[in-house]
Amino acid sequence: MFSFNTLVSALRSGHWPSLVGAWLHFEVSFMVWLLIGALGVPIAEDFGLSPTQKGLLVSCPLLGGALLRVGVGLVSDRLGAKRTGLYLLGAATGAVLWGWLAASSYLQMLGVGLLMGVAGASFAVALPVASRAYPPAHQGLALGIAASANSGTVLVMFFAPRVSELVGWHGVFGLMAIPLVMTAVLFWLLVQSDEGRLPTVRHQFWWHDLVEMLRRPSAYWLCGLYAVTFGGFVGLCSTLPLFLHDQYGLNVVEAGSVTALCGLLGSAVRPLGGYVADRLGGVVVLGPIFAAIAGLMAGLGQLPSIGWALPILIGAITVMGFGNGVVFQVVSERFPNRIGIASGVIGAAGGFGGFLLPLWLGIMKDLSGTFRPGLWLFATFSLAAAVSVALVLKRTGGGSEPSR
């Protein structure tokens, strides 16, 4: 049974400073990753953007993160997560400085967004650091805590719109360099050295690691699941300020506050998802999660009044956050010796799902004049994920890994 003493004992079973360092790395990186989404309303007003252009703008960092996560996962397994993490923080600092000093057109902002994708690749560093610091019995909890740093959504969505009213949206980019530098110092001090922790057997060619993973059907299945849970979480959080502004008339601060609340709840329950999955079995828990997401998103697709839309949004994003913790508990069971590359590949699928969601919402809004088709499409994908989980449970008789 869960208790505070049980939680403390679990945390003491590994190297908790490394877990703190992993959390900090992902926290500040997530702030950078969603910074354009948080400032989407003033940026869109400055450049006079259409719904499709808005969707592409806020999804560019998500695409950059998705593209980089696989490579960063491979580098993390081979060069070490600590060294790789420091490189990523340096690149993210360069991205925000570009946004501060030189981004004066929509095309340049797309370039800034793609470069800011390096922050999204933090996922393939933070999770290996946390995983290697803890024994198998507490993998779900450790990975859930590290990944709960997507609570960076809360900070960036709450503070960025407010600060932009004082210093302008360009100024917010410049100020982001400060927490990035501070985090780099703390990450260097807290995280265990990679020496002696890297795989002793390595293939001559790096792509052999990737090919080995992709030979397993469960890898594709988990990619699809994570594209719904994490893709939904990050995609909705990125586009939510624009959605609430365009659909319900909320101003930039109000929309940012609602998004911050959604991000807070979705991030806070992620460790709980991992903890529950450790005890009940991740696959068993996934079915109800995807069914709930499908139902909530179908309800949001009705575009109800703001009084109904807000609790539906909060509920949907909270369930997605819980699902994120469950999915990665399953990942840690399937790929215990390849957690870096697994985090990269499956995390990339999640980032790509997040990239597609704002983009298709914008395109369908331009084509149909409403957000309904885009929201219903996401509900359909969630329902398909629920069906896939049911099929796996039926085939394996209660949660074993899908056939290889």
C-alpha positions in Angstrom: 0.0 0.0 0.0 1.2 3.5 -0.8 2.5 5.6 2.1 5.0 8.4 2.5 7.5 6.1 4.1 7.2 3.8 1.1 7.9 6.6 -1.2 10.9 7.8 0.8 12.3 4.3 0.9 11.9 4.0 -2.9 13.7 7.3 -3.5 16.5 6.3 -1.2 17.0 3.0 -3.1 18.9 4.9 -5.9 21.0 8.0 -6.4 18.5 10.8 -5.7 20.8 13.7 -6.7 20.9 12.3 -10.2 17.1 12.2 -10.2 17.0 15.8 -9.1 19.5 16.7 -11.9 17.4 14.8 -14.5 14.3 16.6 -13.3 15.9 20.0 -13.5 17.2 19.3 -17.0 13.8 18.3 -18.3 12.0 21.1 -16.4 13.9 24.0 -17.9 14.1 22.3 -21.3 10.3 21.9 -21.3 10.0 25.6 -20.6 12.1 26.4 -23.7 10.3 23.7 -25.8 6.9 25.3 -25.2 8.0 28.9 -25.1 6.7 29.8 -28.5 3.4 28.2 -27.7 3.1 30.3 -24.5 3.8 33.4 -26.6 1.8 32.3 -29.6 -0.9 35.0 -29.3 1.4 38.1 -29.3 3.7 36.6 -31.9 0.7 35.7 -34.2 -0.7 39.3 -33.7 2.7 40.8 -34.6 3.0 38.8 -37.8 -0.7 38.6 -38.7 -0.8 34.8 -39.0 -3.6 32.6 -40.3 -4.7 29.5 -38.3 -2.5 27.2 -40.4 0.5 29.5 -39.9 -0.2 29.6 -36.2 -0.4 25.8 -36.0 2.9 25.5 -37.9 4.6 28.1 -35.7 3.8 26.4 -32.3 4.4 22.9 -33.7 7.9 23.6 -35.1 9.7 23.1 -31.8 7.8 19.8 -31.3 8.9 18.7 -34.8 12.6 19.6 -34.0 12.4 17.7 -30.7 10.9 14.7 -32.4 13.6 14.6 -35.1 16.4 14.9 -32.6 15.2 12.5 -29.9 16.4 9.4 -31.7 19.9 10.8 -32.3 20.2 12.1 -28.8 19.1 8.7 -27.4 21.8 7.0 -29.4 24.4 9.6 -28.3 23.2 9.3 -24.7 23.8 5.5 -24.7 27.2 5.8 -26.3 28.8 9.1 -25.0 26.9 9.3 -21.7 23.7 11.1 -20.7 25.6 13.6 -18.5 27.8 14.9 -21.3 25.0 14.8 -23.8 22.7 16.8 -21.5 25.2 19.6 -21.1 25.5 19.9 -24.9 21.7 20.2 -25.2 21.5 23.0 -22.7 24.2 24.9 -24.6 22.3 24.5 -27.8 19.0 25.6 -26.2 20.7 28.7 -24.9 21.8 29.6 -28.4 18.3 29.1 -29.7 16.7 31.5 -27.2 19.4 34.1 -27.8 18.6 33.9 -31.5 14.9 34.5 -30.7 15.9 37.5 -28.5 18.4 39.2 -30.7 17.5 38.4 -34.4 14.1 36.9 -35.0 12.2 39.6 -36.8 10.1 37.7 -39.3 7.8 34.7 -39.4 10.3 32.6 -41.4 13.0 33.4 -38.8 10.7 32.3 -36.1 10.1 29.0 -37.8 13.9 28.6 -37.8 14.1 29.5 -34.1 11.3 27.0 -33.4 13.1 24.2 -35.1 16.4 24.9 -33.2 14.5 25.1 -30.0 13.6 21.4 -30.7 16.9 20.6 -29.0 15.2 21.3 -25.7 12.6 18.7 -26.5 15.4 16.1 -27.0 16.1 16.5 -23.3 13.7 13.6 -22.8 16.3 11.2 -24.2 18.7 12.4 -21.6 16.6 12.9 -18.4 15.0 9.5 -18.6 18.3 7.5 -19.0 19.8 9.5 -16.1 16.9 8.6 -13.9 16.6 5.0 -15.1 20.3 4.2 -14.5 20.2 5.7 -11.0 17.5 3.3 -9.7 16.9 -0.4 -9.5 14.3 -2.2 -11.6 11.7 -2.4 -8.8 11.4 1.4 -8.8 11.8 2.2 -12.5 8.2 3.4 -12.9 8.4 5.8 -10.0 11.9 7.2 -11.0 10.9 7.7 -14.6 7.6 9.2 -13.6 9.3 11.7 -11.4 11.9 12.7 -13.9 9.3 13.0 -16.7 7.0 15.0 -14.4 9.3 17.9 -15.2 7.0 18.5 -18.1 5.6 20.7 -15.4 7.8 23.3 -17.1 4.6 23.8 -19.0 3.1 25.4 -15.8 5.9 27.9 -15.4 6.3 29.0 -19.0 2.5 29.2 -19.6 1.9 31.2 -16.4 4.9 33.5 -16.5 5.8 34.0 -20.1 2.6 35.9 -21.1 2.8 38.1 -18.1 6.5 38.9 -18.5 5.9 39.6 -22.2 3.5 42.4 -21.3 6.5 44.1 -19.5 9.4 43.4 -21.8 7.8 42.2 -25.0 7.9 38.6 -26.4 11.5 39.1 -27.7 12.6 40.0 -24.1 11.2 36.8 -22.7 13.5 34.8 -25.0 16.5 36.6 -23.7 15.5 36.1 -20.0 15.2 32.3 -20.7 19.0 32.1 -21.0 19.3 32.7 -17.3 17.6 29.5 -16.0 19.3 27.5 -18.8 22.8 28.5 -17.6 21.9 27.9 -14.0 20.5 24.4 -14.8 23.7 23.5 -16.7 25.8 24.2 -13.6 23.5 22.2 -11.3 23.2 19.3 -13.8 27.0 19.1 -13.9 27.2 19.1 -10.1 24.4 16.7 -9.3 24.4 13.9 -11.9 26.7 10.9 -11.5 29.6 10.6 -13.8 29.0 8.4 -16.9 32.3 6.7 -16.4 31.8 3.0 -15.8 28.0 3.2 -16.6 28.1 3.0 -20.4 27.4 -0.3 -22.2 30.5 -2.5 -22.3 29.4 -4.1 -25.6 28.9 -1.8 -28.5 28.2 -2.4 -32.2 30.7 -1.1 -34.7 27.9 0.9 -36.4 25.6 3.0 -34.3 22.5 2.1 -36.3 22.7 -1.5 -35.2 21.3 -0.5 -31.8 18.4 1.2 -33.6 17.8 -1.8 -35.9 17.8 -4.2 -32.9 15.1 -2.2 -31.2 13.0 -1.8 -34.3 12.9 -5.5 -34.9 10.5 -5.7 -31.9 6.8 -5.1 -32.8 6.3 -3.8 -29.3 8.4 -0.8 -30.2 6.0 0.3 -32.8 3.0 -0.3 -30.6 4.5 1.8 -27.8 5.4 4.6 -30.3 1.7 4.7 -31.3 0.5 4.8 -27.7 2.9 7.6 -26.7 2.0 9.6 -29.8 -1.5 9.8 -28.3 -0.6 10.4 -24.6 2.4 12.6 -24.8 1.6 13.9 -28.2 -1.8 14.9 -26.9 -0.3 16.5 -23.8 2.4 18.6 -25.4 0.4 19.3 -28.6 -2.6 20.6 -26.6 -0.5 22.6 -24.2 1.3 24.2 -27.1 -1.8 25.2 -29.0 -4.2 25.8 -26.1 -3.5 29.5 -25.7 -4.3 30.1 -29.3 -7.3 27.8 -29.2 -8.8 29.5 -26.1 -8.1 32.9 -27.5 -9.6 32.2 -31.0 -12.5 30.0 -29.9 -13.5 31.6 -26.5 -12.0 35.0 -26.6 -9.7 34.6 -23.6 -6.8 37.1 -23.5 -3.2 36.0 -23.5 -2.9 36.0 -19.7 -6.2 34.2 -19.1 -5.4 31.6 -21.8 -1.9 31.1 -20.3 -3.3 30.6 -16.8 -5.7 27.9 -18.0 -2.9 26.1 -19.9 -0.7 26.4 -16.8 -3.3 24.7 -14.7 -3.8 21.9 -17.3 0.0 21.4 -17.4 0.3 21.3 -13.6 -2.3 18.5 -13.2 -1.0 16.6 -16.2 2.6 16.7 -14.9 1.7 16.0 -11.3 -0.1 12.8 -12.0 2.7 11.4 -14.2 4.7 9.8 -11.3 1.4 8.4 -10.0 0.9 6.7 -13.3 4.3 5.1 -13.1 3.7 4.1 -9.5 0.3 2.5 -10.3 1.8 0.7 -13.3 4.6 -0.7 -11.2 2.0 -2.4 -9.0 -0.9 -3.3 -11.3 0.9 -3.8 -14.6 1.2 -1.0 -17.2 -0.7 -2.7 -20.0 -3.7 -3.5 -17.8 -4.0 0.2 -16.8 -3.7 1.6 -20.4 -7.1 0.5 -21.7 -9.2 2.7 -19.4 -6.8 5.6 -20.0 -7.2 5.7 -23.8 -11.0 5.2 -23.5 -11.2 8.2 -21.2 -9.1 10.3 -23.5 -11.3 9.4 -26.5 -14.5 10.3 -24.7 -13.2 13.6 -23.3 -11.8 14.7 -26.7 -15.0 13.8 -28.5 -16.9 15.9 -25.9 -14.5 18.8 -26.5 -15.1 18.4 -30.2 -18.7 19.6 -29.6 -17.1 23.0 -28.7 -19.3 23.4 -25.6 -19.5 26.6 -23.7 -16.4 27.7 -21.8 -18.0 26.5 -18.5 -18.0 22.9 -19.9 -14.9 23.2 -22.1 -12.5 24.0 -19.3 -13.2 21.0 -17.1 -13.2 18.7 -20.1 -9.8 20.1 -21.1 -8.4 19.8 -17.6 -9.7 16.2 -17.3 -8.3 15.2 -20.7 -4.8 16.6 -20.2 -4.7 15.1 -16.7 -5.5 11.7 -18.0 -2.9 12.1 -20.7 -0.3 12.9 -18.1 -1.2 9.9 -16.1 -0.9 7.8 -19.3 2.5 9.1 -20.0 3.8 7.6 -16.7 2.1 4.3 -17.5 3.5 4.0 -21.0 7.1 4.6 -19.9 6.8 2.1 -17.1 6.0 -0.4 -19.9 9.0 0.9 -21.9 11.3 0.3 -19.0 10.2 -3.3 -18.8 10.5 -3.9 -22.5 13.9 -2.2 -23.0 15.8 -2.2 -19.7 19.2 -2.3 -21.4 18.4 0.1 -24.2 16.6 2.8 -22.3 18.5 5.6 -24.0 17.6 4.6 -27.6 14.1 3.5 -26.4 13.5 6.9 -24.9 14.7 8.5 -28.1 12.6 6.5 -30.5 9.4 6.4 -28.4 9.9 9.9 -27.2 10.3 11.0 -30.9 7.0 9.4 -31.7 5.4 11.4 -28.8 7.0 14.6 -30.1 5.8 13.9 -33.6 2.3 13.3 -32.4 2.5 16.7 -30.6 3.8 18.3 -33.8 0.8 17.0 -35.9 -1.9 18.0 -33.4 -1.6 21.8 -33.6 -0.8 21.6 -37.3 -3.9 19.7 -38.3 -6.1 21.8 -35.9 -4.9 24.9 -37.8 -5.3 23.4 -41.3 -8.8 22.0 -40.5 -9.8 25.3 -39.0 -8.8 27.0 -42.2 -10.6 24.5 -44.4 -13.8 24.1 -42.3 -14.0 27.3 -40.2 -14.2 25.3 -37.0 -11.9 23.2 -34.6 -14.4 20.3 -34.5 -12.9 18.0 -37.2 -9.4 18.3 -35.7 -10.6 17.5 -32.2 -12.7 14.6 -33.4 -9.8 13.2 -35.4 -7.7 13.1 -32.2 -10.5 11.3 -30.4 -10.6 8.7 -33.1 -6.8 8.0 -32.7 -7.3 7.7 -28.9 -10.1 5.1 -29.5 -7.9 3.2 -31.9 -5.2 3.1 -29.1 -7.7 1.7 -26.6 -8.7 -1.0 -29.1 -5.0 -1.9 -29.6 -4.5 -2.3 -25.9 -7.5 -4.6 -25.6 -6.2 -6.8 -28.5 -2.8 -7.1 -26.8 -4.4 -8.1 -23.5 -6.6 -10.7 -25.3 -3.6 -12.1 -27.1 -1.3 -12.3 -24.1 -3.8 -13.2 -21.5 -3.2 -10.3 -19.1 -0.5 -7.9 -20.0 2.5 -9.7 -21.2 4.6 -8.2 -24.0 3.2 -8.4 -27.5 4.8 -11.1 -29.6 8.2 -10.2 -30.9 
